[in-house]
Amino acid sequence: MKLITTGYEELDEYLGGGLVKNSTNLLVEDGKCLGELFLISMLRKRIENGDKCIIDCLSLTPEKVKDFCEKYDVSLKKYADSVHFVDLTGEGKNNGINLGDLDTFAPAYISFVSGIKAEHIFNIVLSLSDFTCRFGEEKTYEHLKENLKVYESCKRTAVYLIKRDINSDKYINRMKELCNSVILLKQSTAHDRFLSVEKSPLRKSSPELIRYNIGKELEKSRGVL
């Protein structure tokens, strides 16, 4: 298995070396853990390692994603040539991909990704919970189960975000089984946020929780992971 770094040394260690290339991985956010910001920070680190990157905009338009990044000092502006947006919000240009029809979504998505000339593509989804709000948990799960290998066939390593306070435990647990690795963001108090790895193909045991921080709001009291 070929590995790519997440950009976070401790996270790579707990995953057993990093993320597997051309795999689908799950990030589960428990509470208000800044999961979107964590994903975008990871994406930025992949850009710095030479990947082309895609952001699937489901809950925020590309412009709102950019504004969100600027707010927390995770700017994507200087990486404009390396970041591609798929606007699925219905509020802007959607790159010709019809999210309303999941049966045609996968091939249209692959066609879009194939047009990006790159040795490897790192993809984040903001967020998979929005799929379930539109289509329901069962249909979303079945779609991903049937199409994961299709998505992974185009040199694409993806990280999906699921929010525990939106989706049922049954759905989340099935998604955990479906995905290659599972990274958890947990919150013990209003200010303490922790990172752990529940599942990795390269490491069986779960590590102790790692305290993490991303963004302006916590910098005074926490060190960045």
Secondary structure as UniProt FT lines:
FT   STRAND          3..4
FT   HELIX           9..15
FT   STRAND          19..20
FT   TURN            21..22
FT   STRAND          24..29
FT   HELIX           35..48
FT   TURN            49..50
FT   STRAND          52..57
FT   HELIX           62..71
FT   TURN            72..73
FT   HELIX           77..82
FT   STRAND          83..87
FT   TURN            95..96
FT   TURN            99..100
FT   HELIX           102..114
FT   STRAND          121..126
FT   HELIX           128..135
FT   HELIX           137..152
FT   TURN            153..154
FT   STRAND          156..163
FT   TURN            164..166
FT   HELIX           169..178
FT   STRAND          182..187
FT   STRAND          193..200
FT   TURN            201..202
FT   STRAND          210..211
FT   HELIX           216..218
FT   TURN            219..221
//
